[in-house]
Amino acid sequence: MLDFAVTDLLLILTVGSAVGFISGVFGVGGGFLLVPVLHIGLGLPIQIAVGSAACQVLGPATTSCLARRLTREDLRIPLIVAGGITIGVYAGATLLHSLTSGQIARSGSLGIHTGDLLVLSVYLPLLLTLGGFSLWEGQRALIRRPVRTGWVAHWRIPPTVSLSAFTHGPISIPVLSWFGLLVGFLAGLLGFSGGLLLLPGLIYLLGLSWSNAVANSIAIVWLIAFQSTIAHAWHGHVQLSVVAGLLVGGTLGAKLGVNFSAGVSPARGRRSFGWLALGTAVVIAAKLVALLHSAGAW
């Protein structure tokens, strides 16, 4: 259990407000920012940063589900991917626990905590890829040359199922399940809500329309948040004082961000998000270099 001074809680409240504001502006979860900021900026252990960030998602995810009033049709895809998500979240959270609990305490003779190294090393290429894609896709949208969608929708590995959300024909259940497994694993390991991957995955990989992707991602994010909270709490990764500060600050910041985003076009917003993701990747890269240098690897 960590002890926090009032100044630490105020910093966490500020971080939650800033990340909530960014989430409101760009319309994506801020978990991808929370973990680097909590770990690199505030010095929280990586497992506490991941577990607390994952837990705080449950509040806004529950609110979104209740506000959306999801229909039975909106729940068909989430129920299909639920199995993969459950296995993935548990595997990701358990791997992180193993790397930070002393079972695999350090990476070889370098003296680097493998939990820190793995989480940051996965974050780096993920944010570089998503940031670069957002810049490219946003630029294509500005010049009215949208990116083709449904890249893997034609992979009709049996069994398949016909769903109204997929207008191009039946969709493969194994493809959906493996997609859920991948998103769940990364969410369990990295502590974000999964929305960062869900929306582009549902739209560009699986070919859903924007409205259908949003409706399905709301339910899937809730599933991920619920299961991540249980998994990380079981392993002792959740610090309730951190979660409370993030929830309060994030709620206030998100409201301001939504109001601010009214004057930002979607294409320009995606480009700005791309630069933000790339900037976060640079900070993570600097931290990785510092870790390796301090351990005498370089």
N, C-alpha and C positions, 0 to 999 in steps of 0.2 A: 504493500500500500504506500502510495506516495503522499507526502505532506506538501501542501501548497500555501504560500503566503497570499495575502490579499492582493499584492501586486501581480502575482502569478495568475490569479483568477481574473484580474482585470485585463491582463494580456490575452488570456484565452478568450474572454468576452470580446475583445477587440478583434482578434483573429476570426472568431465566429461571425462577427458583423461584416468584416471585409469579405470573407468567403461567401457569405450569404448575399451580399450586394452583387458580387461577381456572378453568382448563380442566377440571381434575378435578372441581370442584364443579358446574359448569354443563354439562359434557359437550360442549363445543364447543372448536374450536381457538382458541388465543390469539393468532393472527397479527394479528387486528384491533387488539389491544392492543400487540403487540410493536413495530410500525412507529412509531406515535405516541410510545411511550415511548423507543425508541432514538433517534429523531430529535429530538423536542421535549425529552425529559428528559435524554438523554445527549449530545445535540449531534452525533450521527453524520450524515454526508451522507445525503440521502434515498435515493439509489440503493444505498448500502451497507446502510442499514436495511432496505430492501425486499428486496434480494438475499439478505442473511444470514437474514432471517426466513423467506423462502421456502425456503432450503436446509435450515434446521433442521427443517422439517416432515417432510422425507424420513425421518428417523430414527424418530419415533413412527408415521408412516404405514406404514413397512415392518413395524414390530413389530405393528401392528394387523392388517395383512393376514395375517401369518404366524399370529397367534393366532386369527384368525377362521376360518381354513381355508375360504376361499371356494369355493363349488361352481361348476360350469360355468354354471348358471342365474344365479348372482350376477354373472357377468361379461358377460352379454349386453347390459345397458344401458350399462355402462362402455365396451364396445367400440363401441357405436353412437355414443356422444357423444365418443369419442376423437379423431375428426377435427376436430370443432369446438373441442375443448379445445386440441389442438396448435396450430391456427391462432391461437386467442385468446391463449394464453400467449405465443407468439412475438411477436404484434402488441403486446401490452401491455408486454413486457420491452423490445422494440425502441423503442417510443415513449418509454418512460422513459429509455432510453440516449440517444436523440436530444435529449431535453430537458435532459439533464444533462452532455452531452459537449462542449458548446460549439457544436454545430450550430445549436441554437436556445437560446442561453445565457440570454437574459433576455426578459421580457415587455414588449415595446415600449420606451417611455422610462421605465417605472416603476422599473427596476432590480430587479425581482423575479425570482428564479430560477423559471422556469416549471415545472421538475420538482417543486419543493416546492409550488408553487401548485396544480398539477394534482392531485397525489396527495392533498393535504390537502382540496382542494375536492371530490374524489370521495368521500373518506372521510366527510366531514361529512354530506351527505344520506343516504348509505348507512346510517350508524350511527343517524341520527335516524329513518329509516324502520324499520329493524330493531328499534331500541329501543322505538319507539312500538307497533309490531306485537306485540312480545313482551309488553308491558304489557297491551295489549288482549286478546290471545289468552289470557294467563295469567288475567286477570280473568274472561273468559268460561268458562274451564275450572273456576275456583273456584265459579262459580254454576251449573255443570252446563249450560251453553249453548255447546257446542263450536263452533268455527268450521268452516264448510263447506270441504271439500277438493276437489281436482280442478278448479280454476278453468279451466284450458286443456286438460284431458284430452279434451274433446269437439271440439277443433280437429283434425279428421281430414284434414289436408292430405296428399294421396298423395305417395309411397307410405306405406302403413301396415304395421305388424307386430303380431302377436299375441304377447304375453309373459305368462307366468303371474303376474308381479308386478302387472300391471294387470288388475284384476277387472272393470273397467267396459267392456272391449272393446279393440279394436285401438288402438294409439297411433301418432301421426304421427312418422315418422322425421325430417322437416324440423324439427318442433317440438323433438324431442330434440336435434337437431344445433345448432339456434340457441341452445337453453338451454346446451349445452356451450360454445359459442362465447362467450357472454356471461360465464359463470362463469370460463372460461379467461382471457379478456381482463382481467377485474377482478383475478384472482389474479396474473397476470403483471405488471400495473401496480402493484398495491397490496401484494403480497408475502404475502397470507394464504393459507391452505390451500384456501379455497373452501368448507369445511364450513359456514361462517357462512351461505352462501347455499344450499348444496346441500340440507340437511335441510328447511328451510322450502319450498324450491322443489320438491323431489321430493314432499313431502307435500301442500302446499296448492295448488301449480300443477298437478302431474301426477297427484296422487291416490294415491300409494303409501301403504301402511300404514307405521307407525313402524318395524317390524322390517325390512321390505323396504328402506325408505329408508336405514336405518343400514347394512345389508349392502352396498348399492350405493354409498353415499357413501364407505365405507372404500376401495373399489377406485378410485373416481374421485379421491379426495383423493391416493392414491398416484400416479396418473397425473399429476395437476397438480403434485405436489411433485417428481416425477422430471423432468418437462419444464421446470418453473420453475428447478430447480437447474442444468440444462444451459444454459438460455437466459441466466440471470443470470451464471453462471460465464463463459460465452463473452464477455459484455460487461464482465467484470471487476467485477461488483457484489458478489461474495461475499467476505467476510472470515472466514477459517477460525477465527481466535481468537474472534471474536464467536459464530460458530456453535457452537463447542465449549462455550463458557460457557453459551449458551442451552440446549444439549442436556443438559448435566449438571444445571444448575439446574432445567430444566423436568421432567426425569425425577423428581427428588426431590420437587418441588412437586406434580406430578400425583398421586403416590402419596398424599401427605397430603390432597390435595383430594378424591380418591375416597373416602377413609375419612371425611372430614368430611361429604360429601354424603349419607351414608346416612340422616341424620335430616332431610333437606330434601325436601319433597314436590315432584314435577315441576312443578306449576302455580306454586308459590311460587318455585321455582328459576328458572323462565322470567321471572317478574316481576322478580326480583332481577337477572337478566341484562339485562333491559330497562333498568333504572335504571343499570346499569354502562355499557351502550352509550351511553345519553344523557349520562352524566357524561363519558365519553371524547369525545363530540361537542362538549361545552362547552369542553373543553380545546383541541380542534382549532380551534374557532371563535375562541377567544382568540388562538391562534397566528396564524391567518389575519389577524385584525385587526391584530396586531402587525406582521406582514409588510407589509401595505398601508400602515400608518401610518409605518413606518420608511422606506418608499420614497416617501413624500409623496403617496400616492394619496388619503389622507383628510386 
